[in-house]
Amino acid sequence: MTLESFAIKLLGKIINAPTPAAMDRYIAVALRALGNKKVNGYIIQRFIDRVSFYLGSHTPGNAQQETNTRVARERLKELRRGVAEPGDK
């Protein structure tokens, strides 16, 4: 599975999550999976950016999707700050 397809799969889960807690779990599991595969921090940042971009271009179909989109973008922004910048130790 490519990072692009993984991002799209995560996007679907985020948008259709029944609760914010479930959405947080989906994001955490995805990022943990990338870490377990020893994906470089810079690539993880790009993955987060890609998912955020997709969320920004998604038109919510209902109130739950709108909430999920907004909360997920905020959460991803926080998580991105926690991923090491290239060259950081």
DSSP file (Angstrom, degrees, kcal/mol; ACC not computed):
  #  RESIDUE AA STRUCTURE BP1 BP2  ACC     N-H-->O    O-->H-N    N-H-->O    O-->H-N    TCO  KAPPA ALPHA  PHI   PSI    X-CA   Y-CA   Z-CA
    1    1 A M              0   0    0      0, 0.0     2,-0.1     0, 0.0     0, 0.0   0.000 360.0 360.0 360.0 131.7    0.0    0.0    0.0
    2    2 A T     >  -     0   0    0      1,-0.1     4,-2.3     4,-0.0     5,-0.2  -0.400 360.0-113.1 -80.1 162.0    1.4    3.4   -0.9
    3    3 A L  H  > S+     0   0    0      1,-0.2     4,-2.6     2,-0.2     5,-0.2   0.864 118.1  57.0 -62.3 -34.3    1.3    6.4    1.5
    4    4 A E  H  > S+     0   0    0      2,-0.2     4,-2.1     1,-0.2    -1,-0.2   0.939 109.8  42.2 -62.3 -47.6   -1.1    8.0   -0.9
    5    5 A S  H  > S+     0   0    0      1,-0.2     4,-2.3     2,-0.2    -1,-0.2   0.856 113.3  53.8 -69.4 -32.7   -3.6    5.2   -0.7
    6    6 A F  H  X S+     0   0    0     -4,-2.3     4,-2.4     2,-0.2    -2,-0.2   0.901 108.6  49.9 -65.0 -40.7   -3.0    4.9    3.1
    7    7 A A  H  X S+     0   0    0     -4,-2.6     4,-2.5     2,-0.2    -2,-0.2   0.903 111.2  48.6 -63.7 -41.9   -3.9    8.6    3.4
    8    8 A I  H  X S+     0   0    0     -4,-2.1     4,-2.0     2,-0.2    -2,-0.2   0.893 110.9  50.5 -66.4 -39.5   -7.1    8.2    1.4
    9    9 A K  H  X S+     0   0    0     -4,-2.3     4,-1.7     2,-0.2    -2,-0.2   0.919 111.7  47.7 -63.7 -43.1   -8.1    5.2    3.5
   10   10 A L  H  X S+     0   0    0     -4,-2.4     4,-2.9     1,-0.2    -2,-0.2   0.903 107.1  57.5 -64.1 -40.8   -7.5    7.2    6.7
   11   11 A L  H  X S+     0   0    0     -4,-2.5     4,-2.7     1,-0.2     5,-0.2   0.923 105.8  49.7 -54.5 -47.2   -9.5   10.1    5.2
   12   12 A G  H  X S+     0   0    0     -4,-2.0     4,-1.8     1,-0.2    -1,-0.2   0.895 112.2  47.8 -60.1 -40.9  -12.5    7.8    4.8
   13   13 A K  H  < S+     0   0    0     -4,-1.7     4,-0.4     2,-0.2    -2,-0.2   0.910 112.5  48.7 -67.8 -41.1  -12.2    6.6    8.3
   14   14 A I  H >< S+     0   0    0     -4,-2.9     3,-1.2     1,-0.2    -2,-0.2   0.952 112.1  48.0 -62.6 -49.7  -11.9   10.1    9.7
   15   15 A I  H 3< S+     0   0    0     -4,-2.7    -1,-0.2     1,-0.3    53,-0.2   0.871 118.5  39.7 -60.5 -38.8  -14.8   11.5    7.8
   16   16 A N  T 3< S+     0   0    0     -4,-1.8    -1,-0.3    -5,-0.2    -2,-0.2   0.294  82.1 132.7 -98.0  10.1  -17.1    8.6    8.8
   17   17 A A    <   -     0   0    0     -3,-1.2    51,-0.1    -4,-0.4    -3,-0.1  -0.375  53.6-142.4 -62.1 136.9  -16.0    8.2   12.4
   18   18 A P  S    S+     0   0    0      0, 0.0    -1,-0.1     0, 0.0    -4,-0.0   0.776  80.4  13.7 -73.2 -25.1  -19.0    8.0   14.7
   19   19 A T  S  > S-     0   0    0      1,-0.1     4,-2.0    49,-0.0     5,-0.1  -0.958  76.6-111.8-144.3 160.1  -17.3   10.0   17.5
   20   20 A P  H  > S+     0   0    0      0, 0.0     4,-2.5     0, 0.0     5,-0.2   0.857 118.2  57.3 -60.5 -33.7  -14.2   12.3   17.9
   21   21 A A  H  > S+     0   0    0      2,-0.2     4,-2.0     1,-0.2     5,-0.1   0.909 106.5  47.8 -64.5 -41.1  -12.7    9.6   20.1
   22   22 A A  H  > S+     0   0    0      2,-0.2     4,-2.3     1,-0.2    -1,-0.2   0.905 110.6  52.3 -64.7 -40.7  -12.9    7.0   17.3
   23   23 A M  H  X S+     0   0    0     -4,-2.0     4,-2.2     1,-0.2    -2,-0.2   0.917 108.1  50.7 -61.9 -44.1  -11.4    9.5   14.9
   24   24 A D  H  X S+     0   0    0     -4,-2.5     4,-2.7     1,-0.2    -1,-0.2   0.892 109.1  52.1 -59.6 -40.2   -8.5   10.1   17.3
   25   25 A R  H  X S+     0   0    0     -4,-2.0     4,-2.8     2,-0.2     5,-0.2   0.921 107.7  51.2 -63.2 -43.6   -8.0    6.3   17.5
   26   26 A Y  H  X S+     0   0    0     -4,-2.3     4,-2.1     1,-0.2    -2,-0.2   0.917 113.1  45.4 -59.9 -43.3   -7.9    6.0   13.7
   27   27 A I  H  X S+     0   0    0     -4,-2.2     4,-2.5     2,-0.2     5,-0.2   0.934 113.5  49.3 -65.8 -45.5   -5.3    8.8   13.4
   28   28 A A  H  X S+     0   0    0     -4,-2.7     4,-2.4     1,-0.2    -2,-0.2   0.908 111.4  48.9 -61.3 -43.2   -3.2    7.3   16.3
   29   29 A V  H  X S+     0   0    0     -4,-2.8     4,-2.4     2,-0.2    -1,-0.2   0.908 111.1  50.4 -64.1 -41.9   -3.3    3.8   14.8
   30   30 A A  H  X S+     0   0    0     -4,-2.1     4,-1.9    -5,-0.2    -2,-0.2   0.932 113.4  44.3 -62.9 -45.8   -2.2    5.1   11.4
   31   31 A L  H  X S+     0   0    0     -4,-2.5     4,-2.2     1,-0.2    -1,-0.2   0.864 112.5  52.1 -68.9 -35.1    0.7    7.1   12.8
   32   32 A R  H  X S+     0   0    0     -4,-2.4     4,-2.8    -5,-0.2    -1,-0.2   0.899 107.3  53.3 -64.9 -40.1    1.8    4.2   15.0
   33   33 A A  H  X S+     0   0    0     -4,-2.4     4,-1.4     2,-0.2    -2,-0.2   0.903 109.0  48.7 -61.8 -41.0    1.7    1.9   11.9
   34   34 A L  H  <>S+     0   0    0     -4,-1.9     5,-2.3     1,-0.2    -1,-0.2   0.917 112.2  48.9 -64.6 -42.3    4.0    4.3   10.1
   35   35 A G  H ><5S+     0   0    0     -4,-2.2     3,-1.6     1,-0.2    -2,-0.2   0.895 108.2  53.5 -63.3 -40.4    6.3    4.5   13.1
   36   36 A N  H 3<5S+     0   0    0     -4,-2.8    -1,-0.2     1,-0.3    -2,-0.2   0.791 105.6  54.2 -65.0 -27.7    6.4    0.7   13.4
   37   37 A K  T 3<5S-     0   0    0     -4,-1.4    -1,-0.3    -5,-0.2    -2,-0.2   0.327 117.1-117.3 -87.7   8.0    7.4    0.5    9.7
   38   38 A K  T < 5 +     0   0    0     -3,-1.6     2,-0.3     1,-0.2    -3,-0.2   0.845  48.6 176.7  59.7  37.8   10.3    2.8   10.5
   39   39 A V      < -     0   0    0     -5,-2.3    -1,-0.2    -6,-0.1     5,-0.1  -0.569  36.7-103.3 -73.5 134.8    9.1    5.5    8.2
   40   40 A N     >  -     0   0    0     -2,-0.3     4,-2.0     1,-0.1     3,-0.3  -0.207  23.9-119.9 -57.9 145.2   11.2    8.7    8.4
   41   41 A G  H  > S+     0   0    0      1,-0.2     4,-2.3     2,-0.2     5,-0.1   0.846 113.5  55.8 -57.3 -37.2    9.8   11.6   10.4
   42   42 A Y  H  > S+     0   0    0      2,-0.2     4,-2.1     1,-0.2    -1,-0.2   0.897 107.5  48.8 -63.5 -39.9    9.9   13.8    7.3
   43   43 A I  H  > S+     0   0    0     -3,-0.3     4,-2.2     2,-0.2    -2,-0.2   0.876 109.3  52.8 -67.5 -37.7    7.7   11.3    5.4
   44   44 A I  H  X S+     0   0    0     -4,-2.0     4,-2.6     2,-0.2    -2,-0.2   0.903 107.7  52.0 -64.2 -40.4    5.3   11.1    8.3
   45   45 A Q  H  X S+     0   0    0     -4,-2.3     4,-2.7     1,-0.2    -2,-0.2   0.923 110.0  48.4 -60.0 -43.7    5.0   15.0    8.2
   46   46 A R  H  X S+     0   0    0     -4,-2.1     4,-2.4     2,-0.2    -2,-0.2   0.875 109.9  52.7 -64.9 -36.7    4.2   14.8    4.5
   47   47 A F  H  X S+     0   0    0     -4,-2.2     4,-2.5     2,-0.2    -2,-0.2   0.934 110.5  47.1 -62.0 -47.1    1.6   12.1    5.2
   48   48 A I  H  X S+     0   0    0     -4,-2.6     4,-2.5     1,-0.2    -2,-0.2   0.917 112.1  50.5 -61.1 -43.7    0.0   14.3    7.9
   49   49 A D  H  X S+     0   0    0     -4,-2.7     4,-2.5     2,-0.2    -1,-0.2   0.900 110.0  50.5 -60.7 -40.9    0.1   17.3    5.4
   50   50 A R  H  X S+     0   0    0     -4,-2.4     4,-2.5     2,-0.2    -2,-0.2   0.929 111.0  47.1 -65.1 -45.9   -1.5   15.1    2.7
   51   51 A V  H  X S+     0   0    0     -4,-2.5     4,-2.4     1,-0.2    -1,-0.2   0.911 113.0  50.2 -62.6 -41.6   -4.4   14.0    5.0
   52   52 A S  H  X S+     0   0    0     -4,-2.5     4,-2.3     2,-0.2    -2,-0.2   0.905 109.8  50.9 -62.2 -41.4   -4.9   17.6    6.2
   53   53 A F  H  X S+     0   0    0     -4,-2.5     4,-1.6     2,-0.2    -2,-0.2   0.935 110.5  48.4 -60.8 -47.1   -5.0   18.7    2.5
   54   54 A Y  H  X S+     0   0    0     -4,-2.5     4,-0.8     1,-0.2    -2,-0.2   0.902 110.8  51.1 -61.0 -41.1   -7.6   16.1    1.7
   55   55 A L  H >< S+     0   0    0     -4,-2.4     3,-0.6     1,-0.2    -1,-0.2   0.895 108.4  52.5 -63.1 -38.5   -9.7   17.0    4.7
   56   56 A G  H 3< S+     0   0    0     -4,-2.3    -1,-0.2     1,-0.2    -2,-0.2   0.794 111.6  45.7 -67.6 -27.8   -9.5   20.7    3.6
   57   57 A S  H 3< S+     0   0    0     -4,-1.6     2,-0.3    -3,-0.2    -1,-0.2   0.518  92.1 102.2 -92.8  -4.7  -10.8   19.8    0.1
   58   58 A H    <<  -     0   0    0     -4,-0.8    -3,-0.0    -3,-0.6    11,-0.0  -0.608  64.4-144.5 -81.6 136.2  -13.6   17.5    1.4
   59   59 A T        -     0   0    0     -2,-0.3    -2,-0.1     2,-0.0     7,-0.1  -0.891  24.5-128.1 -98.3 111.7  -17.1   18.9    1.4
   60   60 A P        -     0   0    0      0, 0.0     3,-0.1     0, 0.0   -45,-0.0  -0.276  12.1-156.4 -62.0 141.7  -18.9   17.5    4.4
   61   61 A G  S    S+     0   0    0      1,-0.1     2,-0.3     2,-0.0     3,-0.0   0.644  72.5   5.5 -92.7 -17.0  -22.2   15.8    3.8
   62   62 A N  S  > S-     0   0    0      1,-0.1     4,-2.1     0, 0.0     5,-0.2  -0.926  86.0 -87.0-155.3 177.7  -23.6   16.2    7.3
   63   63 A A  H  > S+     0   0    0     -2,-0.3     4,-2.5     1,-0.2     5,-0.2   0.866 122.0  53.5 -62.9 -38.4  -22.9   17.8   10.7
   64   64 A Q  H  > S+     0   0    0      1,-0.2     4,-2.8     2,-0.2    -1,-0.2   0.920 109.6  47.9 -64.6 -43.0  -20.9   14.9   12.0
   65   65 A Q  H  > S+     0   0    0      2,-0.2     4,-2.6     1,-0.2    -1,-0.2   0.882 110.9  51.9 -64.3 -37.4  -18.6   14.9    8.9
   66   66 A E  H  X S+     0   0    0     -4,-2.1     4,-2.3     2,-0.2    -2,-0.2   0.927 112.1  45.6 -64.3 -44.6  -18.2   18.7    9.3
   67   67 A T  H  X S+     0   0    0     -4,-2.5     4,-2.9     2,-0.2     5,-0.3   0.934 113.2  49.9 -62.4 -47.0  -17.2   18.2   13.0
   68   68 A N  H  X S+     0   0    0     -4,-2.8     4,-2.6     1,-0.2     5,-0.2   0.910 111.0  49.8 -59.0 -43.6  -14.9   15.3   12.2
   69   69 A T  H  X S+     0   0    0     -4,-2.6     4,-2.0     2,-0.2    -1,-0.2   0.934 114.4  43.5 -62.3 -47.4  -13.2   17.3    9.4
   70   70 A R  H  X S+     0   0    0     -4,-2.3     4,-1.8     2,-0.2    -2,-0.2   0.939 117.4  44.4 -64.6 -48.4  -12.6   20.4   11.7
   71   71 A V  H  X S+     0   0    0     -4,-2.9     4,-2.6     1,-0.2    -2,-0.2   0.893 112.7  51.9 -66.0 -40.3  -11.5   18.4   14.7
   72   72 A A  H  X S+     0   0    0     -4,-2.6     4,-3.0    -5,-0.3     5,-0.2   0.901 107.9  51.2 -64.9 -41.0   -9.2   16.1   12.6
   73   73 A R  H  X S+     0   0    0     -4,-2.0     4,-1.8    -5,-0.2    -1,-0.2   0.908 112.3  46.9 -63.6 -40.1   -7.4   19.1   11.0
   74   74 A E  H  X S+     0   0    0     -4,-1.8     4,-1.9     2,-0.2    -2,-0.2   0.925 114.1  47.7 -64.6 -44.1   -6.8   20.6   14.4
   75   75 A R  H  X S+     0   0    0     -4,-2.6     4,-2.5     1,-0.2    -2,-0.2   0.907 111.1  50.1 -64.5 -42.8   -5.5   17.3   15.8
   76   76 A L  H  X S+     0   0    0     -4,-3.0     4,-2.5     1,-0.2    -1,-0.2   0.862 107.5  54.7 -65.0 -35.1   -3.3   16.7   12.8
   77   77 A K  H  X S+     0   0    0     -4,-1.8     4,-1.4    -5,-0.2    -1,-0.2   0.919 110.4  46.4 -63.3 -43.0   -1.8   20.2   13.1
   78   78 A E  H  X S+     0   0    0     -4,-1.9     4,-0.8     1,-0.2    -2,-0.2   0.920 113.7  48.4 -63.4 -44.3   -0.9   19.4   16.8
   79   79 A L  H >X S+     0   0    0     -4,-2.5     4,-0.7     1,-0.2     3,-0.7   0.873 105.2  58.2 -66.3 -37.2    0.5   16.0   15.8
   80   80 A R  H >< S+     0   0    0     -4,-2.5     3,-1.0     1,-0.3    -1,-0.2   0.890 101.7  55.3 -61.5 -37.9    2.6   17.5   13.0
   81   81 A R  H 3< S+     0   0    0     -4,-1.4    -1,-0.3     1,-0.2    -2,-0.2   0.795 105.5  54.5 -63.3 -26.9    4.3   19.8   15.5
   82   82 A G  H << S+     0   0    0     -4,-0.8     2,-0.4    -3,-0.7    -1,-0.2   0.602  87.5  92.9 -84.5 -11.2    5.3   16.8   17.5
   83   83 A V  S << S-     0   0    0     -3,-1.0   -42,-0.0    -4,-0.7   -41,-0.0  -0.685  90.4-102.0 -84.6 135.0    7.0   14.9   14.6
   84   84 A A        -     0   0    0     -2,-0.4   -39,-0.2     1,-0.1    -1,-0.1  -0.257  32.0-125.4 -58.8 135.0   10.7   15.6   14.5
   85   85 A E    >   -     0   0    0      1,-0.1     3,-2.4    -4,-0.1   -43,-0.1  -0.451  44.1 -81.6 -71.5 152.3   11.8   18.1   11.8
   86   86 A P  T 3  S+     0   0    0      0, 0.0    -1,-0.1     0, 0.0     3,-0.1  -0.353 121.7  21.6 -55.7 132.8   14.5   16.8    9.4
   87   87 A G  T 3  S+     0   0    0      1,-0.4     2,-0.1    -3,-0.1    -2,-0.0   0.216  94.6 124.8  91.8 -15.0   17.8   17.2   11.1
   88   88 A D    <         0   0    0     -3,-2.4    -1,-0.4     1,-0.1    -4,-0.1  -0.463 360.0 360.0 -75.1 150.0   16.4   17.2   14.6
   89   89 A K              0   0    0     -2,-0.1    -1,-0.1    -3,-0.1    -5,-0.0   0.366 360.0 360.0-121.7 360.0   17.7   14.6   17.1
